[in-house]
Amino acid sequence: MKDKLRVFEAFAGYGGASFGLKKAKIKHEVIGYSEFDKYASEIFELNHPKIKAFGDITLINPKDLPDFDLFTGGFPCQPFSSAGLGKGELDIRGTLFYDVIRICEAKKPKHILLENVKGLTTKRHKDTFEKILSELKRIGYEVSWKVLNSKDYDNAQNRERLWIYGCLDGLPNDFDIDPGKIELKKRFSDFLDENPEENLFLNDKQISRLEELHKVDFNVKESLCLDIYNKKIRLDGTCITITEPHHNSLRVVHPPKDGKFIVRKLSVKEHYRLMGFTDGEMNFGNQSYQQLCKRAGNGWDVNLVSLITKKIFKK
């Protein structure tokens, strides 16, 4: 591409689109971003300084936005997530998609890239999903969508997400948003710290409680992921979907030492490695473990974003 791609990041989080485009080596300029959460905004500005913040998307007047070529957004997934209450449009956050339509109908960016949970494609939310696709078509976009799993793209995280790409000029008949699967060569253990911090480890009483509740065998020969929801250790060398810390959905199980089981939480850096980051790529600032891991749980797999955007903008 001869010119820079002008990008507006909605529901920006830590800037998954920005990191992905940078990893893909696509020349771009973020002309503005929208984010409601103050902690997410703080992390975004630490990592992408001097970009204008437009705040709450529901309060944005499209006339106040500069022109841009690509609109990106992981509009809130909780209304459609199996980890949430699944209220769909009964949850006010489930209506934020209409702000995507409102802005894109006015600004007419050539490209739209959106992300949400797989649950949006299920029978329970069929009407909402069909409405999303029909609204994009109504304002002039031809759409390609697919549920992609991070573990199919060289990441040891089982993270299924719906990706929607819309193009104002139409798409080739054979276009598929799927960038092509990559054989997984790393295992969960390859993403872990060599010397984890002591405060991450569970004490004997906590480990005994896990044994009692989940009836799992912690006699492992390599470091593996304990899937707390499904009460099993993932022997395939992947981990379950990274979620917000309060879900308490996974633990790291290490091989026993001196006859004692070893179980712990993921570190902050491990969360981000499993979201496609290399060490040192993300500036964490001074935020708490809870806030930083919440950003990861709600963020974009930047490795997958890079592969998707390469396919869109370099073909």
C-alpha positions in Angstrom: 0.0 0.0 0.0 1.4 3.4 -1.1 -0.4 5.5 1.5 -1.1 5.0 5.2 -4.3 3.2 6.1 -6.3 5.6 8.3 -7.8 3.7 11.2 -10.5 4.4 13.8 -10.4 1.9 16.7 -13.7 1.5 18.5 -14.0 -0.5 21.8 -10.3 -0.2 21.6 -9.1 -2.0 24.7 -5.3 -2.2 24.6 -5.4 -1.5 20.9 -5.6 -4.9 19.4 -6.0 -3.6 15.8 -3.0 -1.3 16.2 -0.8 -4.0 17.5 -2.0 -6.4 14.8 -1.4 -4.0 12.0 2.0 -3.2 13.3 2.9 -6.9 13.5 1.6 -7.3 10.0 3.9 -4.4 8.9 1.0 -2.5 7.3 1.5 1.2 7.1 -1.3 2.8 9.1 -2.2 5.8 11.2 -4.8 5.7 14.0 -6.8 8.9 13.7 -8.8 8.3 16.9 -10.1 5.7 19.3 -13.2 5.1 21.4 -13.1 3.4 24.8 -15.4 3.6 27.8 -13.3 1.9 30.4 -10.8 4.3 32.1 -8.2 1.5 32.7 -8.4 0.4 29.1 -7.9 4.0 27.9 -4.9 4.3 30.2 -3.2 1.2 28.7 -4.1 2.3 25.2 -2.6 5.7 25.6 0.6 4.2 27.2 1.1 2.1 24.1 -0.3 4.4 21.4 0.4 8.0 22.6 -0.9 11.2 21.0 -4.0 9.6 19.5 -7.2 11.5 20.1 -9.6 9.9 22.5 -13.3 10.2 21.6 -14.6 8.4 24.7 -18.0 6.7 24.9 -19.0 5.6 21.4 -22.7 6.3 22.1 -21.9 10.0 22.5 -19.8 10.4 19.3 -21.1 12.6 16.6 -19.7 11.2 13.3 -19.2 14.8 12.1 -16.6 15.2 14.7 -14.5 12.3 13.3 -11.8 12.8 10.7 -12.2 10.6 7.6 -10.8 7.1 7.9 -10.4 3.9 5.8 -10.8 1.2 8.4 -13.2 0.9 11.3 -12.3 -1.7 13.9 -14.1 -2.9 16.9 -14.7 -5.8 19.3 -18.1 -4.6 20.3 -19.0 -5.9 23.8 -19.3 -9.7 23.8 -20.8 -10.3 27.3 -24.4 -10.3 26.0 -23.6 -13.3 23.7 -21.0 -15.1 25.8 -21.4 -18.5 27.4 -19.5 -17.1 30.3 -22.0 -14.3 30.7 -25.8 -14.3 31.1 -26.5 -14.6 27.4 -29.2 -11.9 27.4 -28.3 -10.7 23.9 -30.2 -7.5 23.0 -31.9 -7.6 26.4 -28.6 -6.4 27.7 -28.0 -2.7 26.9 -24.4 -3.6 25.8 -26.0 -5.8 23.1 -27.2 -2.7 21.3 -23.8 -1.0 20.9 -23.5 -2.5 17.5 -26.0 0.1 16.3 -23.4 2.8 17.1 -21.0 0.9 14.7 -23.7 1.2 12.0 -24.5 4.8 12.8 -20.9 5.9 12.5 -20.0 3.7 9.5 -23.1 4.8 7.6 -22.1 8.4 8.0 -18.3 8.1 7.5 -18.3 5.3 4.8 -14.9 3.8 5.6 -13.9 1.3 2.8 -13.2 -1.4 5.4 -14.8 -2.7 8.6 -13.2 -5.4 10.8 -15.3 -6.6 13.8 -14.9 -9.3 16.4 -17.2 -11.0 18.9 -17.6 -14.3 20.7 -18.7 -17.5 18.9 -21.9 -17.4 20.9 -23.3 -14.7 18.7 -23.6 -17.2 15.8 -25.6 -19.7 17.9 -29.3 -20.4 17.5 -30.1 -18.4 20.6 -28.8 -15.2 19.0 -29.6 -16.0 15.4 -32.0 -13.0 15.0 -29.4 -10.6 16.4 -26.6 -12.0 14.2 -28.8 -11.9 11.0 -29.7 -8.3 11.9 -26.0 -7.4 12.2 -25.3 -8.8 8.7 -28.3 -7.2 7.1 -27.5 -3.8 8.6 -24.0 -4.0 7.2 -25.4 -4.9 3.8 -28.0 -2.1 4.0 -25.3 0.5 4.4 -23.3 -0.9 1.4 -20.9 -3.5 2.7 -20.3 -7.0 1.4 -19.3 -9.2 4.2 -17.2 -12.3 4.9 -17.4 -13.8 8.4 -16.0 -16.9 10.1 -15.4 -18.3 13.6 -11.6 -18.7 13.9 -9.7 -20.4 16.7 -6.4 -19.1 17.9 -5.0 -22.6 18.3 -5.2 -23.0 14.5 -2.9 -20.1 14.0 0.2 -21.0 16.0 -1.1 -20.1 19.4 -1.6 -22.6 22.2 -4.9 -21.0 23.3 -8.3 -22.5 22.5 -9.9 -19.1 21.7 -12.9 -19.2 19.3 -13.9 -15.8 18.1 -16.2 -14.5 15.3 -14.5 -12.3 12.8 -16.5 -10.1 10.5 -15.0 -8.2 7.6 -17.0 -5.8 5.4 -15.8 -4.1 2.3 -17.6 -1.1 0.7 -16.4 -2.0 -2.8 -17.5 -5.6 -2.7 -15.4 -8.7 -2.4 -14.0 -11.2 -4.9 -16.3 -14.3 -5.2 -13.7 -16.6 -3.6 -12.7 -14.3 -0.8 -12.5 -15.9 2.7 -11.5 -14.0 5.8 -9.7 -17.1 7.1 -6.0 -16.4 6.6 -5.1 -20.1 6.4 -4.4 -22.4 9.3 -0.8 -22.7 10.7 0.3 -25.9 12.3 0.7 -25.5 16.1 4.3 -26.2 16.9 4.3 -24.8 20.5 2.7 -26.2 23.5 1.1 -24.4 26.5 4.4 -24.9 28.5 6.3 -22.9 25.9 4.3 -19.8 26.8 5.1 -20.0 30.6 7.6 -18.0 32.7 10.9 -19.8 33.5 10.8 -18.4 37.1 7.2 -17.5 38.0 6.6 -15.1 40.9 6.0 -16.8 44.3 2.7 -15.0 44.8 1.1 -16.8 41.9 1.3 -20.3 43.5 -1.5 -21.9 45.4 -0.9 -23.2 48.9 -1.5 -26.8 50.0 -4.9 -26.1 51.3 -6.0 -24.5 48.0 -4.6 -27.3 46.0 -6.4 -29.9 48.2 -9.6 -28.0 47.7 -9.2 -28.1 43.9 -8.6 -31.9 44.1 -11.7 -32.3 46.1 -13.9 -30.2 43.9 -12.6 -31.3 40.5 -11.4 -34.9 41.0 -8.3 -34.3 38.8 -4.9 -36.0 38.9 -2.2 -33.4 39.3 0.5 -36.0 38.5 1.6 -34.4 35.2 4.8 -34.8 33.3 4.8 -31.3 31.8 3.2 -28.0 32.7 -0.4 -28.1 31.5 -3.6 -26.2 31.8 -6.3 -27.1 34.4 -9.7 -26.4 32.8 -11.7 -25.5 35.9 -15.0 -25.2 34.1 -14.8 -28.7 32.6 -12.9 -30.2 35.6 -10.0 -31.6 33.6 -6.4 -31.1 32.6 -5.9 -30.3 28.9 -3.5 -33.0 27.8 -3.3 -31.6 24.2 -0.9 -28.9 25.3 -3.3 -26.0 24.8 -5.1 -23.8 27.3 -8.7 -22.8 27.5 -9.9 -19.3 26.5 -8.2 -16.5 28.5 -11.0 -14.7 30.4 -11.3 -12.0 33.0 -9.6 -13.1 36.2 -12.8 -13.2 38.3 -14.0 -16.2 36.3 -11.2 -18.3 37.8 -11.4 -20.5 34.8 -7.9 -21.9 34.5 -4.8 -22.8 36.5 -1.2 -23.9 35.6 -0.3 -27.4 36.8 3.4 -28.2 37.0 5.0 -31.6 37.5 5.1 -32.5 41.2 8.3 -31.7 43.1 9.5 -33.5 46.3 6.2 -35.3 46.4 4.1 -32.1 46.4 1.7 -30.9 43.7 2.4 -27.5 42.2 -0.5 -25.3 40.9 -0.6 -21.6 40.2 -2.3 -18.7 38.4 -1.0 -17.4 35.1 1.3 -14.4 35.3 0.5 -11.1 33.5 3.2 -11.8 30.9 1.8 -15.2 30.3 -1.6 -13.8 29.6 -0.2 -11.5 27.0 2.0 -14.1 25.3 -1.1 -16.2 24.9 -2.7 -13.1 23.3 0.0 -13.0 20.6 2.4 -10.6 22.2 6.2 -10.9 22.6 7.8 -9.9 25.8 8.4 -6.1 26.0 5.9 -5.3 23.3 3.3 -4.2 25.7 3.8 -1.3 28.2 1.9 -2.4 31.3 2.3 0.8 33.3 1.4 0.5 37.0 -1.9 -1.2 36.7 -2.9 -4.1 39.0 -2.8 -7.8 38.1 -6.6 -7.8 37.9 -6.9 -4.9 35.5 -4.0 -6.0 33.2 -5.4 -9.6 33.0 -8.9 -8.2 32.4 -7.5 -6.4 29.3 -6.1 -9.6 28.0 -9.3 -11.5 28.6 -11.3 -9.0 26.6 -8.6 -8.3 24.0 -7.8 -9.4 20.5 -5.2 -12.1 19.7 -2.8 -9.7 17.9 -1.1 -12.6 16.1 -4.4 -13.6 14.5 -5.2 -9.9 13.8 -1.9 -9.6 11.9 -2.7 -12.6 9.8 -6.2 -11.4 9.0 -5.1 -7.9 8.1 -2.3 -9.2 5.9 -4.8 -11.2 3.9 -7.1 -8.2 3.6 -4.6 -5.4 2.8 -1.7 -7.2 1.1 -3.7 -9.2 -1.4 
